[in-house]
Amino acid sequence: METRYNDATINRPDGNRMIEGPVVFSDLPEISRQLWSEKAYATNELNGITVFKTDNLTTVLTILKKGTHINKNELEGPYSLLVLNGKLSIKTEGEKYKLRTGQMLNLQARVEFSIVAEKETVLLHSTAQ
């Protein structure tokens, strides 16, 4: 199994961290604090970081400000959303869901959805290929 690390960027000069390997540990509270402290969150509606990535699965931790809209997405693979803290409204094809802390929603491939952050939210979401 290949071990891969992300590349540091101007926004995350200390960003080299393992994202693929036999075992990848993620300290989600610490990563959340990092995301809140970054300039990207101060100047944008959301900020996120990939915590795990393989050819078949990508997992991202994202923080969203209250009122953030993510409109009309449709992914090629299954998609899983877990609200670690906060509240989201999610609209799918004909259905509406309110997700609160500790709640999860799973979507099959090619299901169109939109997201609105009802309050500041920490979201762990995964996409399979």
Residue pairs with C-beta under 8 A, 6 or more apart in sequence:
1 20
1 21
1 22
2 20
2 21
3 18
3 20
3 21
3 22
4 18
4 19
4 20
4 21
4 53
5 16
5 17
5 18
5 19
6 15
6 16
6 17
6 19
6 50
7 15
7 16
8 14
8 15
8 16
9 15
11 38
11 39
11 40
12 38
12 49
18 24
19 50
19 51
19 52
19 53
20 52
20 53
20 54
24 51
24 52
26 51
26 52
26 61
28 51
28 61
28 84
28 122
28 124
31 49
31 51
31 61
32 61
32 63
32 84
32 122
34 49
35 41
35 47
35 48
35 49
35 61
35 62
35 63
36 47
36 63
38 47
40 47
41 47
41 63
41 65
45 64
45 65
45 67
45 68
45 69
46 62
46 63
46 64
46 65
46 68
46 117
47 62
47 63
48 60
48 61
48 62
48 63
49 60
49 61
49 62
50 58
50 59
50 60
51 59
51 60
51 61
51 124
52 58
52 59
52 126
53 59
55 129
56 128
56 129
57 126
57 127
57 128
57 129
58 126
58 127
59 124
59 125
59 126
60 124
60 125
60 126
61 122
61 123
61 124
62 122
62 123
62 124
62 125
63 120
63 121
63 122
63 123
64 86
64 88
64 115
64 117
64 120
64 121
64 123
65 117
65 120
66 117
66 118
66 119
66 120
67 116
67 117
68 115
68 116
68 117
69 114
69 115
69 116
70 114
70 115
70 116
71 114
72 112
72 113
72 114
73 112
73 113
73 114
73 115
74 110
74 111
74 112
74 113
75 107
75 109
75 110
75 127
76 109
76 110
76 129
77 109
77 127
77 128
77 129
78 106
78 107
78 108
78 109
78 127
78 128
79 106
79 107
79 109
79 111
79 113
79 125
79 126
79 127
79 128
80 104
80 105
80 106
80 107
80 125
80 126
80 127
81 88
81 90
81 99
81 104
81 105
81 106
81 107
81 115
81 123
81 124
81 125
82 103
82 104
82 123
82 124
82 125
83 99
83 100
83 101
83 102
83 103
83 104
83 121
83 122
83 123
84 101
84 102
84 122
84 123
84 124
85 101
85 121
85 122
86 100
86 101
86 117
86 118
86 119
86 120
86 121
86 122
86 123
87 98
87 99
87 100
87 101
87 117
87 118
87 119
87 121
88 98
88 99
88 115
88 116
88 117
88 118
88 121
88 123
89 96
89 97
89 98
89 99
89 115
89 116
89 118
90 96
90 97
90 98
90 99
90 105
90 113
90 114
90 115
90 116
91 97
91 113
91 114
92 107
92 111
92 112
92 113
93 111
93 112
97 105
98 118
99 105
107 113
